[in-house]
Amino acid sequence: MDGISDGQISDPNPSSHIFYKQGGPLCVSKGVVGYLVYLRTLPKNRCILFLTRSNAPMKPSTHLDVGIIGGGPAGCACALWLHKLGVTAHLIEGANRLGGLQARSPYENLWLPGVQGRTGQAVAQAFQTHLDSDQVPYSLNQRVHHITPTPDGFALHTDTGTLTPRFVVIATGTLPRSGPFIASDTVLIGPGVDIENTPVEGRKIAVLGGGDNAYDQARFLRDRNAAEVVIFSRSPPRGQTTLRQLIPDVPIRIGPYHADQHTMTINDEYFDLFAVMYGFEAIIPEGLIPDLDNGYIRVNRFGETSIANLYACGEVTDYWHPCVATATAHGIQVAKQISLRL
Ligand SMILES: Cc1cc2nc3c(=O)[nH]c(=O)nc-3n(C[C@H](O)[C@H](O)[C@H](O)COP(=O)(O)OP(=O)(O)OC[C@H]3O[C@@H](n4cnc5c(N)ncnc54)[C@H](O)[C@@H]3O)c2cc1C
């Protein structure tokens, strides 16, 4: 297969310029007339740069067995296994790198056997390096905004093209819940790089939420010399006792509170920063939506959803306790099941 002539991804503009270039990944950016889409193809270590106009019509493509949406641990594992099992698959990631939530974690990954001493960001990079070295096809900066059915399978629509595989795997994971807040310099949503990159020394910080992440972040903020850290939890905290024991000096105020982002006050008390730790919610692309359970995609033990040939794996399903090991295992399970059906 030599690039798009095989139709893995549609050409929204038949007269658009298609560049073939030997070698490794290229940096691409949004251009004046549209996007440069970077695709990796098999098996020749060849890259395609695909210039499109964002307002051009899209033509569905053919000859792709599996489209995987989301390049976190679940999607990467699924893509890698499908590739090794000889299935034609393409992974589409909305961000500019693979690794999913791990790429947001500057913390050491203490929970994944075999990677001690490495941060989540290093684990994310290792996923991408592995897919690169095995030449597993993927696209970055491509958010699937819609899934629609076709006579032969599905159409996955991004801003710059359409992928039309027979099977689809949704591996879109989760995002931190923001509640009524809007992320800003003083309101940080969820754990990870945003909060770690924010200066906290000498500042008075309210941590909102009562789970493990609230406890963890309160400890990290205290250890980074915040002047004062207070946890606000509407109901009795659910966080692990062992984590609570690490922060005996951090007060927890339990009960209803009124937090105002505009005045940066909670119950009329001023704080320099809010750290919102309200847990996570599934990211589900629009269009064809399978049955959900509590906001997560319902799957059976094979990763099948309520819609034929539409699979899901990883944190978007809430099938297993969320972590890297379970997400990768789930991606592998789905890859194997699909390969058995082809
Ligand atoms: C700060 C932090 C620290 C953590 N530390 C650990 C740890 O130490 N050990 C551990 O085991 N686990 C840890 N976890 C949890 C672990 O990262 C997750 O359980 C795991 O990443 C889930 O993998 P996933 O592939 O299901 O989803 P995700 O990692 O969420 O990946 C989903 C991917 O899909 C992409 N996506 C979403 N929607 C679309 C779309 N429409 N189109 C294209 N792409 C899309 C997203 O950009 C993302 O890259 C941590 C999580 C956080 C936030």
The ligand as an ORCA input file, in Angstrom:
! r2SCAN-3c Opt
* xyz 0 1
  C      -2.081     12.414     37.276
  C      -2.335     10.950     37.020
  C      -1.455     10.019     37.504
  C      -1.666      8.665     37.276
  N      -0.775      7.769     37.772
  C      -0.935      6.460     37.514
  C       0.043      5.520     37.960
  O       1.026      5.895     38.599
  N      -0.124      4.211     37.643
  C      -1.209      3.782     36.918
  O      -1.307      2.581     36.639
  N      -2.163      4.655     36.502
  C      -2.050      5.975     36.782
  N      -2.980      6.871     36.345
  C      -4.155      6.365     35.630
  C      -3.819      5.973     34.185
  O      -3.082      7.019     33.576
  C      -5.106      5.679     33.436
  O      -5.819      4.672     34.116
  C      -4.834      5.232     32.005
  O      -4.101      6.220     31.316
  C      -6.149      4.970     31.258
  O      -5.834      4.613     29.935
  P      -6.889      4.760     28.722
  O      -6.130      4.428     27.505
  O      -8.108      3.999     29.044
  O      -7.340      6.281     28.712
  P      -6.505      7.633     28.623
  O      -5.174      7.477     29.219
  O      -7.405      8.669     29.161
  O      -6.291      7.860     27.054
  C      -7.367      8.223     26.210
  C      -6.819      8.960     25.005
  O      -7.880      9.181     24.070
  C      -7.724     10.469     23.493
  N      -9.040     10.906     23.019
  C     -10.145     11.187     23.756
  N     -11.174     11.511     22.951
  C     -10.705     11.450     21.684
  C     -11.311     11.668     20.412
  N     -12.594     12.012     20.279
  N     -10.543     11.517     19.290
  C      -9.236     11.152     19.389
  N      -8.619     10.922     20.589
  C      -9.352     11.065     21.708
  C      -7.196     11.326     24.640
  O      -6.525     12.478     24.133
  C      -6.247     10.337     25.325
  O      -4.941     10.427     24.815
  C      -2.808      8.231     36.550
  C      -3.706      9.187     36.053
  C      -3.478     10.529     36.288
  C      -4.448     11.548     35.740
*
